[in-house]
Amino acid sequence: MSVEYRPLGPEDVEQAAYLEATAFYDQPTAERTELMRQVIPPDWTLGAFVSGRLVADARVLPTARRINGGQLPFGCVGPVACLAEHRRQGYVGRLMRMWLERMREQGTALSGLHTPHDSLYQRFGWERAEGRKRYTFRAKDVMIRVRGAAGAMVPVDADGWQRLDNIYRRYAEPRNGPLERPEPWWRHGIFRHYESGRRQRAFVWSAASGDDQGYIVYASQPLGWDPDRGGGHALVVRDMVSLTADAYLGLWQHLLGHDLARPIAVEVPLDDPFWQLVQDPWNVNVLRAEGAMIRVVDVERALAARPYVGERPLAFTMRVVDHSAAWNDGVWRVEAADGRMTAERASGEADLELSVNFLAPLFTGFIRPDRAAASGMLKVNRPAALDQATAAFAVTHPPFCNDLY
Ligand SMILES: CC(C)(COP(=O)(O)OP(=O)(O)OC[C@H]1O[C@@H](n2cnc3c(N)ncnc32)[C@H](O)[C@@H]1OP(=O)(O)O)[C@@H](O)C(=O)NCCC(=O)NCCS
């Protein structure tokens, strides 16, 4: 039995569409294969071929992620799939290691993924490093206590994607987590649900001055019939962005017009205050939602691309333990000054020690170094270095990305 690992070519797309659909319990369809052909270059996917047949694959979409007013090259991992009859034979593990090397060669500094299998990806260095919470509520139970200026809700279809993109770019620029979204991302990942093809509805909130200041994208989802409730629909928000308080309030007010939906479900950054703006906060359920697992693919490149938002120059050393990316493993001297950070190879005992896993939530600002040290994620050999690291890894916003990939 021969096993070959290689990037996919155009002739492999049909097999990949079949593999990915069956691994996720979907039906392979001709439309899906065609869409894959149109929007995903085959060599964004690495495959494991057993006797010429594709049995496992892993894809990385190249994009960029905003942080502290800058951006760094980012790889979105997904899907990752193996045919059921070939699982637990190490095919996907090998593909993940190959992807780490390939991403580094391509200049990708950081990578992210969404998964229910944390322990699988932890072993390759990914770690939860972004936060989200989910609100669920019924429109009739919620009254907002604060009113904003009136604006217009303007429906927009996929051909108007640039109108949303203009708002999104202004929103993303200073933030921590938003991804660069090219046109196909808008058309096939925002205006449509990529997997199901289900169309989403989009509206722009436009101020009386005519300035577009926010947008919302959502779809209704039929609920199964149950004897207590009957049938019905949930309303699931895919994306919601506002640049001003008036737009923020206007978008929420629009959602509250959906009096048939039960529930309305919205995912927001951890510091979103909507629940506090309503008359009875107990009517808004606040649930944990899935933030991405992140991996620092290339310590040197990632730190060099990460803007520093502190005032004073500082420096410390850290030992990074990385079992699947040797180029990261070892001691680094980190400096931060004049809006920039750098990492250079160093030696000797390091001020701080941590795994590449726990570097990810520090890097994104999901967990502060002093909190990481207090909970055993980070070992401190020189206490003064902990203050320096805490200042160095400060962020302008908590990490949040409104994409699922
Ligand atoms: C998850 C999936 C991709 C794993 O593929 P696989 O080829 O069986 O994985 P591997 O054999 O390479 O496993 C590598 C290691 O991870 C472990 N592992 C595999 N799947 C795991 C899981 N779901 N959770 C935790 N650990 C897992 C394996 O035991 C193995 O450990 P070992 O090296 O100590 O033996 C495959 O089960 C699959 O296609 N599932 C359905 C689709 C899916 O869930 N995709 C991932 C979505 S993020």
The ligand as an ORCA input file, in Angstrom:
! r2SCAN-3c Opt
* xyz 0 1
  C     -10.896     14.456     13.375
  C     -10.314     13.681     12.190
  C      -9.964     14.659     11.115
  C      -9.021     12.953     12.689
  O      -8.412     12.306     11.588
  P      -7.449     11.023     11.790
  O      -6.763     10.780     10.494
  O      -8.220      9.948     12.414
  O      -6.413     11.600     12.831
  P      -4.988     10.944     13.144
  O      -5.054      9.470     13.061
  O      -3.932     11.594     12.315
  O      -4.794     11.381     14.647
  C      -3.640     12.072     15.130
  C      -3.690     11.984     16.635
  O      -4.822     12.742     17.116
  C      -5.713     11.890     17.852
  N      -7.078     12.230     17.467
  C      -7.679     11.956     16.274
  N      -8.932     12.424     16.275
  C      -9.131     12.989     17.479
  C     -10.249     13.648     18.067
  N     -11.414     13.790     17.415
  N     -10.103     14.129     19.304
  C      -8.942     13.977     19.984
  N      -7.829     13.368     19.475
  C      -7.948     12.877     18.232
  C      -5.370     10.482     17.425
  O      -5.686      9.542     18.412
  C      -3.884     10.562     17.150
  O      -3.187     10.451     18.373
  P      -1.819      9.585     18.489
  O      -0.844     10.302     17.583
  O      -1.469      9.674     19.941
  O      -2.160      8.221     18.028
  C     -11.288     12.588     11.666
  O     -11.704     11.792     12.760
  C     -12.513     13.169     10.959
  O     -12.499     13.365      9.734
  N     -13.616     13.429     11.705
  C     -14.856     13.970     11.124
  C     -14.668     15.394     10.612
  C     -14.082     16.278     11.677
  O     -14.513     16.284     12.830
  N     -13.049     17.058     11.262
  C     -12.363     17.964     12.129
  C     -13.151     19.184     12.327
  S     -12.195     20.427     13.145
*
